[in-house]
Amino acid sequence: MGDPIGLQDLFFGTMAGAGVVLSGALYALFFALTRLHGSRAMNIASLAAYLLLIISVFVMANALALSGFWILVSAVMLIGYFLLPRAIWHLCVGTHAAEAAATHSRATQ
């Protein structure tokens, strides 16, 4: 076990954890809107949300005095938050393309 943290650090860690969840959701939302509409403004918003996510993780790691293995977990979390919306987008596009093709082939029969 590491050194105990103070109540103020626990509060900042909790708020930063909420910031991680909120900014991660905003990143995914703006990323999807960017792909749907091709908007440069949505792309900038998604990158800003991801930057806010990085800041939230940094604040959380410092407030909770994370070290060693937990820094690695935080880094993997940041990588996952960046890559998974992209993977989910490709999965959805592929699924809907296959569904549209199946619907089209049934309609032409």
N, CA, C and O atoms as a MOPAC input file, in Angstrom:
PM7 MOZYME 1SCF
protein

 N      0.84900 1    -1.18600 1     0.00000 1
 C      0.00000 1     0.00000 1     0.00000 1
 C      0.88400 1     1.23500 1     0.00000 1
 O      1.95700 1     1.25500 1     0.60300 1
 N      0.41000 1     2.26100 1    -0.68900 1
 C      1.12700 1     3.52200 1    -0.74100 1
 C      0.75700 1     4.39200 1     0.44300 1
 O      0.06200 1     3.95600 1     1.36200 1
 N      1.22400 1     5.61400 1     0.41000 1
 C      0.89500 1     6.56700 1     1.46000 1
 C     -0.58700 1     6.92400 1     1.38100 1
 O     -1.15500 1     6.99200 1     0.29100 1
 N     -1.21200 1     7.15000 1     2.53400 1
 C     -2.61400 1     7.55400 1     2.50900 1
 C     -2.75700 1     8.94500 1     1.87200 1
 O     -1.86700 1     9.78800 1     1.98100 1
 N     -3.88300 1     9.15700 1     1.21200 1
 C     -4.12600 1    10.45200 1     0.60100 1
 C     -5.11200 1    11.23200 1     1.45000 1
 O     -5.89900 1    10.65600 1     2.20100 1
 N     -5.05800 1    12.54500 1     1.32200 1
 C     -5.94300 1    13.39500 1     2.09700 1
 C     -7.32900 1    13.47900 1     1.47700 1
 O     -7.55700 1    13.03200 1     0.35300 1
 N     -8.24400 1    14.06000 1     2.23600 1
 C     -9.61800 1    14.20500 1     1.78800 1
 C     -9.70200 1    15.09300 1     0.53900 1
 O    -10.49400 1    14.82300 1    -0.36400 1
 N     -8.89100 1    16.14200 1     0.49200 1
 C     -8.89700 1    17.03000 1    -0.67200 1
 C     -8.41700 1    16.28900 1    -1.92200 1
 O     -8.97800 1    16.46400 1    -3.00400 1
 N     -7.38200 1    15.46300 1    -1.77200 1
 C     -6.89100 1    14.68000 1    -2.90500 1
 C     -7.93500 1    13.66300 1    -3.36300 1
 O     -8.08700 1    13.42300 1    -4.56100 1
 N     -8.64700 1    13.07300 1    -2.42100 1
 C     -9.70700 1    12.13800 1    -2.77000 1
 C    -10.81200 1    12.84400 1    -3.54700 1
 O    -11.34700 1    12.29600 1    -4.51000 1
 N    -11.15400 1    14.06100 1    -3.12600 1
 C    -12.16900 1    14.84900 1    -3.83300 1
 C    -11.71000 1    15.15200 1    -5.26100 1
 O    -12.47300 1    14.96500 1    -6.20800 1
 N    -10.46900 1    15.61900 1    -5.42000 1
 C     -9.94900 1    15.90700 1    -6.75700 1
 C     -9.87600 1    14.64100 1    -7.61600 1
 O    -10.15400 1    14.68300 1    -8.81400 1
 N     -9.50700 1    13.53600 1    -7.00800 1
 C     -9.46600 1    12.26600 1    -7.73800 1
 C    -10.84600 1    11.83900 1    -8.21400 1
 O    -11.00400 1    11.34700 1    -9.33100 1
 N    -11.84100 1    12.03000 1    -7.35800 1
 C    -13.21500 1    11.68300 1    -7.71600 1
 C    -13.72000 1    12.56900 1    -8.84200 1
 O    -14.32000 1    12.08000 1    -9.79900 1
 N    -13.48000 1    13.87200 1    -8.73400 1
 C    -13.91900 1    14.79600 1    -9.78400 1
 C    -13.18200 1    14.52800 1   -11.09600 1
 O    -13.77300 1    14.62200 1   -12.17100 1
 N    -11.90900 1    14.19800 1   -11.01000 1
 C    -11.14500 1    13.88200 1   -12.21800 1
 C    -11.64600 1    12.58100 1   -12.84000 1
 O    -11.68200 1    12.45600 1   -14.06400 1
 N    -12.03400 1    11.61100 1   -12.00900 1
 C    -12.61500 1    10.36800 1   -12.52000 1
 C    -13.91300 1    10.62600 1   -13.26800 1
 O    -14.16600 1    10.02700 1   -14.31300 1
 N    -14.73600 1    11.52300 1   -12.72600 1
 C    -15.96200 1    11.91600 1   -13.42800 1
 C    -15.61200 1    12.62200 1   -14.73700 1
 O    -16.29100 1    12.44000 1   -15.74800 1
 N    -14.55700 1    13.42300 1   -14.71200 1
 C    -14.10300 1    14.09200 1   -15.93100 1
 C    -13.63900 1    13.09600 1   -16.98500 1
 O    -13.83400 1    13.31900 1   -18.18000 1
 N    -13.02500 1    11.99900 1   -16.54900 1
 C    -12.58700 1    10.95500 1   -17.47800 1
 C    -13.79600 1    10.36400 1   -18.19600 1
 O    -13.79400 1    10.22400 1   -19.41900 1
 N    -14.81700 1    10.02400 1   -17.43500 1
 C    -16.00700 1     9.41200 1   -18.03200 1
 C    -16.71200 1    10.39800 1   -18.97100 1
 O    -17.07100 1    10.04600 1   -20.09400 1
 N    -16.90400 1    11.62900 1   -18.50300 1
 C    -17.60600 1    12.63000 1   -19.29900 1
 C    -16.83600 1    12.99900 1   -20.57300 1
 O    -17.41900 1    13.04800 1   -21.65600 1
 N    -15.55000 1    13.25400 1   -20.44700 1
 C    -14.77400 1    13.63700 1   -21.62900 1
 C    -14.61500 1    12.46300 1   -22.59100 1
 O    -14.56000 1    12.66800 1   -23.80300 1
 N    -14.54000 1    11.24600 1   -22.07600 1
 C    -14.49800 1    10.06700 1   -22.94700 1
 C    -15.78500 1     9.91600 1   -23.74000 1
 O    -15.75200 1     9.58400 1   -24.92500 1
 N    -16.92600 1    10.15900 1   -23.08700 1
 C    -18.21400 1    10.09400 1   -23.78600 1
 C    -18.32600 1    11.20800 1   -24.82100 1
 O    -18.81700 1    10.98500 1   -25.92800 1
 N    -17.87500 1    12.39200 1   -24.46500 1
 C    -17.91500 1    13.50700 1   -25.41900 1
 C    -17.01300 1    13.23500 1   -26.62100 1
 O    -17.37700 1    13.54600 1   -27.75500 1
 N    -15.85000 1    12.66200 1   -26.37800 1
 C    -14.94600 1    12.31500 1   -27.47700 1
 C    -15.63000 1    11.34400 1   -28.43300 1
 O    -15.59500 1    11.54100 1   -29.64700 1
 N    -16.25100 1    10.29800 1   -27.89300 1
 C    -16.92300 1     9.31600 1   -28.74000 1
 C    -18.08000 1     9.95200 1   -29.51200 1
 O    -18.27000 1     9.67100 1   -30.69500 1
 N    -18.84700 1    10.80400 1   -28.84200 1
 C    -19.96700 1    11.47800 1   -29.50200 1
 C    -19.48200 1    12.37100 1   -30.63500 1
 O    -19.98500 1    12.28100 1   -31.75500 1
 N    -18.51400 1    13.22800 1   -30.35600 1
 C    -18.01400 1    14.13600 1   -31.38300 1
 C    -17.30500 1    13.38700 1   -32.50400 1
 O    -17.35100 1    13.81100 1   -33.65900 1
 N    -16.65300 1    12.28100 1   -32.17500 1
 C    -16.00600 1    11.46800 1   -33.20500 1
 C    -17.06100 1    10.90100 1   -34.15300 1
 O    -16.89100 1    10.94300 1   -35.37200 1
 N    -18.15000 1    10.37200 1   -33.59400 1
 C    -19.22300 1     9.82500 1   -34.43600 1
 C    -19.86400 1    10.91900 1   -35.28900 1
 O    -20.15800 1    10.70400 1   -36.46400 1
 N    -20.07900 1    12.09300 1   -34.69100 1
 C    -20.65600 1    13.19700 1   -35.45800 1
 C    -19.71800 1    13.65600 1   -36.57000 1
 O    -20.16900 1    14.04600 1   -37.64700 1
 N    -18.42700 1    13.60800 1   -36.31000 1
 C    -17.44900 1    13.94100 1   -37.34500 1
 C    -17.57100 1    12.97700 1   -38.51400 1
 O    -17.57600 1    13.39400 1   -39.67200 1
 N    -17.66800 1    11.69500 1   -38.21300 1
 C    -17.77100 1    10.69500 1   -39.27000 1
 C    -19.09500 1    10.79700 1   -40.01900 1
 O    -19.13900 1    10.57200 1   -41.22800 1
 N    -20.17200 1    11.13500 1   -39.31600 1
 C    -21.48300 1    11.24500 1   -39.96200 1
 C    -21.58500 1    12.46100 1   -40.87500 1
 O    -22.11200 1    12.37300 1   -41.98400 1
 N    -21.07700 1    13.59800 1   -40.39800 1
 C    -21.28300 1    14.84900 1   -41.10800 1
 C    -20.02900 1    15.39700 1   -41.78700 1
 O    -20.12400 1    16.31300 1   -42.60400 1
 N    -18.87600 1    14.85700 1   -41.46700 1
 C    -17.64100 1    15.35000 1   -42.05900 1
 C    -17.30700 1    16.77800 1   -41.64900 1
 O    -16.64200 1    17.50200 1   -42.39100 1
 N    -17.76300 1    17.17800 1   -40.48400 1
 C    -17.59500 1    18.55000 1   -40.02000 1
 C    -16.22800 1    18.75500 1   -39.38100 1
 O    -15.81300 1    17.98500 1   -38.51400 1
 N    -15.55000 1    19.78100 1   -39.81000 1
 C    -14.25100 1    20.13600 1   -39.21400 1
 C    -14.43100 1    20.59100 1   -37.77100 1
 O    -13.59000 1    20.30300 1   -36.92000 1
 N    -15.51500 1    21.29600 1   -37.49200 1
 C    -15.77400 1    21.76700 1   -36.12800 1
 C    -15.96500 1    20.58800 1   -35.16500 1
 O    -15.48900 1    20.62700 1   -34.03100 1
 N    -16.66200 1    19.54400 1   -35.62200 1
 C    -16.85900 1    18.35900 1   -34.77400 1
 C    -15.54100 1    17.62400 1   -34.56400 1
 O    -15.30400 1    17.06400 1   -33.49400 1
 N    -14.68400 1    17.62400 1   -35.58100 1
 C    -13.37400 1    16.99900 1   -35.44500 1
 C    -12.54000 1    17.73100 1   -34.39500 1
 O    -11.89100 1    17.10300 1   -33.55900 1
 N    -12.56300 1    19.04300 1   -34.44600 1
 C    -11.83600 1    19.84000 1   -33.44800 1
 C    -12.42600 1    19.60300 1   -32.06300 1
 O    -11.68800 1    19.49900 1   -31.08300 1
 N    -13.75600 1    19.51900 1   -31.97700 1
 C    -14.40900 1    19.25800 1   -30.69400 1
 C    -14.02300 1    17.88200 1   -30.15200 1
 O    -13.82200 1    17.72600 1   -28.94800 1
 N    -13.91900 1    16.88700 1   -31.02900 1
 C    -13.53400 1    15.55200 1   -30.55900 1
 C    -12.09600 1    15.54800 1   -30.04100 1
 O    -11.79800 1    14.91300 1   -29.03000 1
 N    -11.21500 1    16.25300 1   -30.73200 1
 C     -9.82600 1    16.33100 1   -30.26500 1
 C     -9.72100 1    17.12100 1   -28.96000 1
 O     -8.91100 1    16.78700 1   -28.09500 1
 N    -10.53200 1    18.16300 1   -28.81700 1
 C    -10.54900 1    18.92500 1   -27.55700 1
 C    -11.06200 1    18.05600 1   -26.41700 1
 O    -10.54300 1    18.12100 1   -25.30300 1
 N    -12.08000 1    17.24300 1   -26.68900 1
 C    -12.59800 1    16.34000 1   -25.64900 1
 C    -11.53500 1    15.31700 1   -25.26500 1
 O    -11.40600 1    14.97200 1   -24.09100 1
 N    -10.76700 1    14.82500 1   -26.24800 1
 C     -9.70300 1    13.87300 1   -25.93200 1
 C     -8.58800 1    14.54500 1   -25.12800 1
 O     -8.01700 1    13.93000 1   -24.22600 1
 N     -8.28100 1    15.78400 1   -25.44500 1
 C     -7.29300 1    16.52400 1   -24.65700 1
 C     -7.77900 1    16.70000 1   -23.22100 1
 O     -6.99800 1    16.56900 1   -22.27800 1
 N     -9.05400 1    16.99200 1   -23.05600 1
 C     -9.63900 1    17.09300 1   -21.72100 1
 C     -9.56100 1    15.75300 1   -20.99800 1
 O     -9.35400 1    15.71100 1   -19.78500 1
 N     -9.72500 1    14.66800 1   -21.73200 1
 C     -9.58600 1    13.33100 1   -21.15500 1
 C     -8.16400 1    13.11000 1   -20.64300 1
 O     -7.97500 1    12.60100 1   -19.53800 1
 N     -7.17700 1    13.48400 1   -21.42900 1
 C     -5.77600 1    13.33200 1   -21.01200 1
 C     -5.50800 1    14.13900 1   -19.74600 1
 O     -4.86100 1    13.65400 1   -18.81800 1
 N     -6.00500 1    15.36800 1   -19.71300 1
 C     -5.82100 1    16.22200 1   -18.54000 1
 C     -6.50000 1    15.60500 1   -17.32400 1
 O     -5.93400 1    15.61200 1   -16.23100 1
 N     -7.70500 1    15.07300 1   -17.50100 1
 C     -8.42900 1    14.45400 1   -16.38800 1
 C     -7.67300 1    13.24800 1   -15.83900 1
 O     -7.60300 1    13.05800 1   -14.62500 1
 N     -7.11100 1    12.43800 1   -16.72500 1
 C     -6.33900 1    11.27800 1   -16.27200 1
 C     -5.08800 1    11.73500 1   -15.52500 1
 O     -4.73000 1    11.15400 1   -14.50000 1
 N     -4.43100 1    12.76100 1   -16.02600 1
 C     -3.23700 1    13.28800 1   -15.35600 1
 C     -3.58600 1    13.80900 1   -13.95700 1
 O     -2.88300 1    13.51900 1   -12.98900 1
 N     -4.67900 1    14.57900 1   -13.85800 1
 C     -5.10500 1    15.11000 1   -12.54700 1
 C     -5.45600 1    13.95800 1   -11.60000 1
 O     -5.07500 1    13.96800 1   -10.42900 1
 N     -6.18400 1    12.96800 1   -12.11900 1
 C     -6.57000 1    11.83400 1   -11.28400 1
 C     -5.34000 1    11.06800 1   -10.78900 1
 O     -5.26700 1    10.70200 1    -9.61600 1
 N     -4.38300 1    10.82900 1   -11.67200 1
 C     -3.18000 1    10.09400 1   -11.28500 1
 C     -2.38700 1    10.85700 1   -10.22600 1
 O     -1.86100 1    10.25500 1    -9.29000 1
 N     -2.30000 1    12.18000 1   -10.37100 1
 C     -1.57300 1    12.97300 1    -9.38000 1
 C     -2.32800 1    13.06300 1    -8.06100 1
 O     -1.72900 1    12.94400 1    -6.99200 1
 N     -3.64800 1    13.27500 1    -8.12900 1
 C     -4.43400 1    13.42200 1    -6.90000 1
 C     -4.44900 1    12.13600 1    -6.08700 1
 O     -4.40500 1    12.17600 1    -4.85800 1
 N     -4.51000 1    11.00700 1    -6.76100 1
 C     -4.57600 1     9.72800 1    -6.05700 1
 C     -3.19600 1     9.09500 1    -5.86400 1
 O     -3.08600 1     7.96800 1    -5.38100 1
 N     -2.15200 1     9.82400 1    -6.24300 1
 C     -0.76700 1     9.36600 1    -6.08700 1
 C     -0.55400 1     7.99500 1    -6.72500 1
 O      0.05000 1     7.10500 1    -6.12500 1
 N     -1.05000 1     7.84200 1    -7.93200 1
 C     -0.87700 1     6.57400 1    -8.64300 1
 C      0.56800 1     6.43400 1    -9.09500 1
 O      1.22000 1     7.41700 1    -9.44700 1
 N      1.05300 1     5.21300 1    -9.08000 1
 C      2.42000 1     4.96100 1    -9.52400 1
 C      2.52900 1     3.53900 1   -10.03400 1
 O      1.63400 1     2.71900 1    -9.82800 1
 N      3.62100 1     3.25800 1   -10.69400 1
 C      3.91600 1     1.90400 1   -11.15400 1
 C      2.86900 1     1.33800 1   -12.08800 1
 O      2.58800 1     1.90000 1   -13.14700 1
 N      2.29600 1     0.21500 1   -11.68000 1
 C      1.32200 1    -0.50900 1   -12.46600 1
 C      0.12800 1     0.36900 1   -12.82400 1
 O     -0.40200 1     0.25300 1   -13.92900 1
 N     -0.30800 1     1.24400 1   -11.92100 1
 C     -1.49900 1     2.06200 1   -12.15300 1
 C     -1.26600 1     3.14300 1   -13.20400 1
 O     -2.20900 1     3.57300 1   -13.86800 1
 N     -0.03600 1     3.57800 1   -13.35700 1
 C      0.28100 1     4.49700 1   -14.44600 1
 C      0.15300 1     3.76200 1   -15.78500 1
 O     -0.33800 1     4.32300 1   -16.76500 1
 N      0.59800 1     2.50500 1   -15.81500 1
 C      0.44800 1     1.68700 1   -17.00800 1
 C     -1.03400 1     1.47600 1   -17.33500 1
 O     -1.43000 1     1.56900 1   -18.49600 1
 N     -1.84100 1     1.19600 1   -16.33000 1
 C     -3.27900 1     1.03400 1   -16.53600 1
 C     -3.88000 1     2.32400 1   -17.09500 1
 O     -4.71600 1     2.28000 1   -17.99600 1
 N     -3.46100 1     3.45900 1   -16.56900 1
 C     -3.95900 1     4.74400 1   -17.05700 1
 C     -3.56100 1     4.97400 1   -18.51200 1
 O     -4.36500 1     5.47300 1   -19.29900 1
 N     -2.34600 1     4.62000 1   -18.87400 1
 C     -1.88300 1     4.78500 1   -20.25500 1
 C     -2.66500 1     3.87500 1   -21.19600 1
 O     -3.06100 1     4.29700 1   -22.28300 1
 N     -2.88800 1     2.64000 1   -20.78900 1
 C     -3.67000 1     1.71400 1   -21.61000 1
 C     -5.10100 1     2.22700 1   -21.75600 1
 O     -5.70500 1     2.09600 1   -22.82100 1
 N     -5.63900 1     2.80700 1   -20.69100 1
 C     -6.98500 1     3.37900 1   -20.74100 1
 C     -7.04300 1     4.51200 1   -21.76500 1
 O     -7.99900 1     4.59300 1   -22.53700 1
 N     -6.04900 1     5.37500 1   -21.78300 1
 C     -6.02000 1     6.47300 1   -22.75300 1
 C     -5.93800 1     5.95400 1   -24.18700 1
 O     -6.60300 1     6.47700 1   -25.08100 1
 N     -5.13400 1     4.93800 1   -24.39800 1
 C     -5.02100 1     4.34600 1   -25.72900 1
 C     -6.35300 1     3.72300 1   -26.13900 1
 O     -6.79800 1     3.87500 1   -27.27700 1
 N     -6.97900 1     3.02500 1   -25.20500 1
 C     -8.27700 1     2.40600 1   -25.48500 1
 C     -9.34700 1     3.42700 1   -25.79800 1
 O    -10.12600 1     3.25000 1   -26.73500 1
 N     -9.39300 1     4.50900 1   -25.01200 1
 C    -10.36900 1     5.55900 1   -25.26600 1
 C    -10.15200 1     6.18600 1   -26.64300 1
 O    -11.11100 1     6.65100 1   -27.25900 1
 N     -8.92400 1     6.20700 1   -27.13200 1
 C     -8.65100 1     6.78000 1   -28.44300 1
 C     -9.03600 1     5.81600 1   -29.57100 1
 O     -9.62800 1     6.22900 1   -30.56700 1
 N     -8.70100 1     4.53800 1   -29.41100 1
 C     -8.87200 1     3.58600 1   -30.50600 1
 C    -10.25900 1     2.94800 1   -30.58500 1
 O    -10.73600 1     2.65800 1   -31.68200 1
 N    -10.90900 1     2.72600 1   -29.45300 1
 C    -12.17000 1     1.98500 1   -29.48000 1
 C    -13.30000 1     2.68600 1   -30.22400 1
 O    -14.03200 1     2.00600 1   -30.94300 1
 N    -13.49300 1     4.00200 1   -30.10100 1
 C    -14.54400 1     4.61100 1   -30.93200 1
 C    -14.30100 1     4.40500 1   -32.42700 1
 O    -15.25200 1     4.24600 1   -33.19200 1
 N    -13.05800 1     4.40600 1   -32.83800 1
 C    -12.73200 1     4.16800 1   -34.24000 1
 C    -13.08000 1     2.72600 1   -34.63800 1
 O    -13.65200 1     2.48900 1   -35.70100 1
 N    -12.73000 1     1.77800 1   -33.78000 1
 C    -13.03300 1     0.37500 1   -34.06200 1
 C    -14.54100 1     0.13500 1   -34.07600 1
 O    -15.04500 1    -0.59200 1   -34.93300 1
 N    -15.25000 1     0.72900 1   -33.15100 1
 C    -16.70200 1     0.57100 1   -33.09600 1
 C    -17.33600 1     1.19700 1   -34.33100 1
 O    -18.30100 1     0.65500 1   -34.87100 1
 N    -16.80800 1     2.32900 1   -34.78500 1
 C    -17.33600 1     2.95900 1   -36.00300 1
 C    -17.19100 1     2.01300 1   -37.19700 1
 O    -18.13700 1     1.81800 1   -37.96000 1
 N    -15.99700 1     1.42500 1   -37.35200 1
 C    -15.77600 1     0.50700 1   -38.47300 1
 C    -16.67600 1    -0.72700 1   -38.36100 1
 O    -17.16900 1    -1.22700 1   -39.37300 1
 N    -16.89000 1    -1.21500 1   -37.15000 1
 C    -17.78100 1    -2.35000 1   -36.93700 1
 C    -19.21100 1    -2.00200 1   -37.34800 1
 O    -19.87800 1    -2.79300 1   -38.01500 1
 N    -19.67800 1    -0.82400 1   -36.95200 1
 C    -21.04000 1    -0.39500 1   -37.30100 1
 C    -21.19800 1    -0.20400 1   -38.80100 1
 O    -22.20300 1    -0.61900 1   -39.37600 1
 N    -20.21300 1     0.42100 1   -39.43900 1
 C    -20.27500 1     0.62900 1   -40.89000 1
 C    -20.30700 1    -0.72300 1   -41.60100 1
 O    -21.10300 1    -0.91600 1   -42.52000 1
 N    -19.46500 1    -1.64800 1   -41.19400 1
 C    -19.43600 1    -2.96900 1   -41.81500 1
 C    -20.72900 1    -3.73200 1   -41.60400 1
 O    -21.22800 1    -4.38500 1   -42.52100 1
 N    -21.27100 1    -3.65200 1   -40.40400 1
 C    -22.52400 1    -4.34300 1   -40.10100 1
 C    -23.66700 1    -3.78900 1   -40.93000 1
 O    -24.45000 1    -4.55000 1   -41.49800 1
 N    -23.76900 1    -2.47400 1   -41.00300 1
 C    -24.85800 1    -1.87000 1   -41.75700 1
 C    -24.67700 1    -2.04900 1   -43.26000 1
 O    -25.66800 1    -2.13700 1   -43.98500 1
 N    -23.46200 1    -2.10500 1   -43.73800 1
 C    -23.23200 1    -2.34800 1   -45.16700 1
 C    -23.67600 1    -3.76300 1   -45.52500 1
 O    -24.30800 1    -3.97100 1   -46.56100 1
 N    -23.34900 1    -4.73200 1   -44.67800 1
 C    -23.77400 1    -6.11200 1   -44.92500 1
 C    -25.29200 1    -6.22300 1   -44.85300 1
 O    -25.90000 1    -6.94100 1   -45.64600 1
 N    -25.89900 1    -5.52500 1   -43.92000 1
 C    -27.35700 1    -5.53200 1   -43.78600 1
 C    -28.02200 1    -4.89500 1   -45.00200 1
 O    -29.02300 1    -5.41000 1   -45.49900 1
 N    -27.48300 1    -3.79700 1   -45.47700 1
 C    -28.03600 1    -3.12400 1   -46.65900 1
 C    -27.89600 1    -4.00700 1   -47.89500 1
 O    -28.80000 1    -4.05400 1   -48.72900 1
 N    -26.77900 1    -4.69900 1   -48.01700 1
 C    -26.57300 1    -5.57800 1   -49.15700 1
 C    -27.56600 1    -6.73400 1   -49.11500 1
 O    -28.10700 1    -7.12300 1   -50.15000 1
 N    -27.80700 1    -7.27900 1   -47.94400 1
 C    -28.76100 1    -8.39100 1   -47.81000 1
 C    -30.17300 1    -7.91400 1   -48.12100 1
 O    -30.93500 1    -8.63000 1   -48.77100 1
 N    -30.53000 1    -6.72500 1   -47.67200 1
 C    -31.84600 1    -6.16400 1   -47.94600 1
 C    -32.00400 1    -5.90700 1   -49.43400 1
 O    -33.06000 1    -6.17900 1   -50.00700 1
 N    -30.95300 1    -5.38000 1   -50.06600 1
 C    -30.99200 1    -5.08800 1   -51.50300 1
 C    -31.15400 1    -6.38200 1   -52.31900 1
 O    -31.91200 1    -6.41300 1   -53.28900 1
 N    -30.44400 1    -7.44600 1   -51.92400 1
 C    -30.51900 1    -8.70000 1   -52.66600 1
 C    -31.90000 1    -9.34200 1   -52.50400 1
 O    -32.39100 1    -9.98000 1   -53.43600 1
 N    -32.53500 1    -9.18300 1   -51.33100 1
 C    -33.89000 1    -9.70200 1   -51.14900 1
 C    -34.89500 1    -8.90300 1   -51.96800 1
 O    -35.86700 1    -9.46400 1   -52.47400 1
 N    -34.67300 1    -7.60800 1   -52.10300 1
 C    -35.59400 1    -6.75200 1   -52.83600 1
 C    -35.51400 1    -7.01200 1   -54.34200 1
 O    -36.50800 1    -6.83000 1   -55.04400 1
 N    -34.35600 1    -7.43300 1   -54.85100 1
 C    -34.20600 1    -7.65600 1   -56.27700 1
 C    -34.63300 1    -9.05900 1   -56.69100 1
 O    -34.70900 1    -9.34100 1   -57.88700 1
 N    -34.90700 1    -9.92700 1   -55.76100 1
 C    -35.31300 1   -11.30000 1   -56.09900 1
 C    -36.75400 1   -11.39100 1   -56.48000 1
 O    -37.24200 1   -12.47800 1   -56.79000 1

